[in-house]
Amino acid sequence: MSFTLSWDCLLLEGITHLARHTFATLALTKGVPIESVSKMLGHTEITTTQIYAKITQEKLGNDMDMFARKLDKLNGALKD
């Protein structure tokens, strides 16, 4: 019984961690400031929350590419 209980606790802990990680990643991806996400998660140090921010670096690169394309399009429209 205690063996099953310990596995249940580990599973619950893993699911809880995954849910918090998913929430933080989604919030940061959708533009919620990292300071707010840190407070929402109850982190006392923002460096803890910055672990989640690393995941969104790919999205940041994609967003910058999109922004550059929009600027190029706008620049072309202004020249016409």
Secondary structure, DSSP 8 states (H G I E B T S, - for coil): -HHHHHHHHHHHHHHHHHHHHHHHHHHHHTT--HHHHHHHHT-SSHHHHHHHHGGGHHHHHHHHHHHHHHHHHHHHHHH-
